[in-house]
Amino acid sequence: MPTAYTPEEGQQLIANMIFKQADSNRGTDLQLGLMTNTTGIGETTVYGDITEPTGGNYARYTLLDTGWTISSAGLASYVKQVFTATVTPYSADITGFFICSTGVAPKILRIQVEDAAASIAVNESYAVTPSIDIGTSS
């Protein structure tokens, strides 16, 4: 079963947004990216710790603020996003994904580490259904 985290820096950003109604690190919209980290991911992970794939025309997706659905239990979810490697394969195996802010100093709001890494060859895809369960790690 995958392991998901809302790292401390993401919890702080969320708290600033709720209690202070502002945080310059939030920015407009959020981003979804893939990661290739094989170790060192957890509650204390920060934005600079994330390693992303190169090649395959890899690019992050923008998750528009208006596209989120929020449940009464505090689960924020977004529609499935599909990353497809074109021209070349991704440079390294995908070990999970992350959701980050886009402000002055971006912060990681959610990380999911998959049970097994996935090699993405040319014309192969990796699908992610982004979600953030506020304050919960699973």
C-alpha positions as CSV (number, residue, x, y, z in Angstrom):
1,M,0.0,0.0,0.0
2,P,1.4,3.4,-0.9
3,T,2.6,5.7,1.9
4,A,1.4,9.4,1.8
5,Y,2.6,12.4,3.8
6,T,1.6,16.0,4.3
7,P,5.1,17.1,5.3
8,E,5.7,19.6,8.1
9,E,6.3,22.4,5.6
10,G,3.0,21.7,4.0
11,Q,1.2,21.6,7.3
12,Q,2.7,25.0,8.2
13,L,1.6,26.5,4.9
14,I,-2.0,25.1,5.4
15,A,-2.1,26.5,9.0
16,N,-0.9,30.0,7.7
17,M,-3.7,29.9,5.1
18,I,-6.4,29.0,7.6
19,F,-5.4,31.0,10.7
20,K,-3.6,34.0,9.1
21,Q,-5.5,34.0,5.8
22,A,-2.2,34.5,3.9
23,D,1.0,32.9,2.9
24,S,3.2,34.2,0.1
25,N,4.4,30.7,-0.5
26,R,0.9,29.5,-1.6
27,G,0.8,31.3,-5.0
28,T,-1.9,30.7,-7.5
29,D,-3.0,27.1,-8.2
30,L,-0.9,24.1,-7.2
31,Q,1.4,21.8,-9.2
32,L,1.6,18.0,-9.5
33,G,4.9,16.4,-10.3
34,L,6.5,13.0,-10.3
35,M,9.5,12.0,-8.2
36,T,12.3,9.6,-8.6
37,N,13.6,9.7,-5.0
38,T,14.5,6.2,-3.7
39,T,15.2,7.2,0.0
40,G,14.8,10.0,2.4
41,I,11.1,10.9,1.9
42,G,9.0,11.5,5.0
43,E,7.4,14.0,7.3
44,T,10.4,16.3,7.2
45,T,10.8,16.3,3.4
46,V,11.1,19.8,1.9
47,Y,10.6,21.1,-1.6
48,G,14.4,21.0,-2.3
49,D,14.6,17.3,-1.4
50,I,12.5,16.2,-4.4
51,T,14.1,14.8,-7.5
52,E,12.0,14.8,-10.7
53,P,12.5,12.8,-13.9
54,T,14.0,14.3,-17.0
55,G,13.4,13.3,-20.6
56,G,10.2,12.1,-22.2
57,N,9.0,15.7,-22.4
58,Y,8.2,15.5,-18.7
59,A,6.5,18.5,-17.2
60,R,4.4,19.2,-14.1
61,Y,0.7,19.7,-14.3
62,T,-1.0,22.8,-12.9
63,L,-3.9,21.9,-10.6
64,L,-6.3,24.9,-10.9
65,D,-7.8,26.0,-7.6
66,T,-11.3,25.7,-9.1
67,G,-10.7,22.1,-10.0
68,W,-10.6,20.7,-6.4
69,T,-13.5,18.9,-4.8
70,I,-13.5,19.1,-0.9
71,S,-15.4,16.5,1.2
72,S,-16.9,17.3,4.5
73,A,-14.1,15.1,6.1
74,G,-11.4,17.4,4.7
75,L,-10.3,15.3,1.7
76,A,-9.4,17.5,-1.2
77,S,-9.4,15.6,-4.5
78,Y,-8.7,16.4,-8.2
79,V,-9.4,14.5,-11.4
80,K,-6.9,12.0,-12.7
81,Q,-3.8,13.4,-14.5
82,V,-1.8,11.3,-16.9
83,F,1.9,11.8,-17.6
84,T,3.0,10.2,-20.9
85,A,6.7,9.9,-22.0
86,T,7.2,11.0,-25.5
87,V,10.3,10.9,-27.7
88,T,12.5,9.4,-25.0
89,P,11.7,7.4,-21.8
90,Y,11.8,9.2,-18.4
91,S,15.3,9.3,-17.0
92,A,14.7,7.3,-13.9
93,D,12.0,5.1,-12.3
94,I,9.0,6.9,-10.9
95,T,8.7,6.2,-7.1
96,G,5.7,8.5,-6.5
97,F,4.3,11.9,-6.9
98,F,4.0,15.2,-5.0
99,I,1.8,18.3,-4.9
100,C,3.4,21.6,-4.3
101,S,2.5,25.3,-4.0
102,T,3.7,27.8,-6.6
103,G,4.5,30.9,-4.4
104,V,7.6,32.8,-3.6
105,A,9.2,29.7,-1.9
106,P,7.2,26.6,-3.1
107,K,6.3,24.1,-0.4
108,I,5.4,20.4,-0.6
109,L,1.7,19.8,0.4
110,R,1.5,16.1,-0.3
111,I,3.9,13.3,-1.2
112,Q,2.9,9.8,-2.1
113,V,5.5,7.0,-2.2
114,E,4.4,4.0,-4.2
115,D,5.1,0.4,-3.2
116,A,7.1,-0.3,-6.4
117,A,9.0,2.0,-8.7
118,A,7.7,2.3,-12.3
119,S,9.9,2.5,-15.4
120,I,8.2,4.7,-18.0
121,A,9.3,4.0,-21.6
122,V,8.4,6.0,-24.7
123,N,4.6,6.2,-25.2
124,E,4.0,4.7,-21.7
125,S,1.9,6.6,-19.1
126,Y,1.8,7.1,-15.4
127,A,-1.6,8.1,-14.0
128,V,-2.1,10.1,-10.7
129,T,-5.4,11.0,-9.0
130,P,-4.2,13.8,-6.7
131,S,-5.6,14.2,-3.2
132,I,-4.7,15.8,0.0
133,D,-6.2,14.5,3.3
134,I,-5.6,17.5,5.6
135,G,-3.4,16.6,8.5
136,T,-3.4,12.9,7.9
137,S,-0.6,10.6,7.0
138,S,-1.3,7.1,5.8
